[in-house]
Amino acid sequence: MKIALRKKLACLIVLGGILTVVATGFGGDKEPYKLPDKPKEAAVSTFSEYMNSSMSRDYDKMLSLSDDYRFKTERARLNFLKAQGTPIDYRILSVDDSNPSRIVVSSITKYKDMELPPIKHILAFEEGKYKLQMRNVVVNMIPSSPDYKTVEYEPEKVDDALEDHFN
């Protein structure tokens, strides 16, 4: 009797595991995310929507259109966005769509008192849509500096000091 119960239990466990795999991996409601028919246009649309949201200070929209590895909490991320200057205009210079899963948009952003040099923005295709990948960018805006308007991209990492400051 004990052996028969163990066999039934083992059979149920194996059957349960198989059903879980079938439901989640093969026959579940989720289908693999397919790139849009026109990836370049979709990515540019997301970027433009983000920039327009930035100009109108629509923080919820900005958060939904982007990912930001620098912050652990949405609260710190939102406070960071609120502390940033408001752009008044932007212009897309080029789009590199050689990798449709990771499109790079180069743009110039204009603020009330300055215009930034071209900055490359990455739009990654995640969970069925493009999202702007936020990252630390250092721009030298000191006119007397020999490397005035140079742009440096910092490596992707959580910035605990930034997180603590805006939390």
Secondary structure, 3 states (H helix, E strand, C coil): CHHHHHHHHHHHHHHHHHHHHHHHHHCCCCCCCCCCCCHHHHHHHHHHHHHHHHHHCCHHHHHHCEEECCCCCHHHHHHHHHHCCCCCEEEEEEEECCCCCEEEEEEEEECCCCECCCEEEEEEEECCEEEEEECCEEECCCCCCCCCCCEEECCCCCCHHHHHHHC
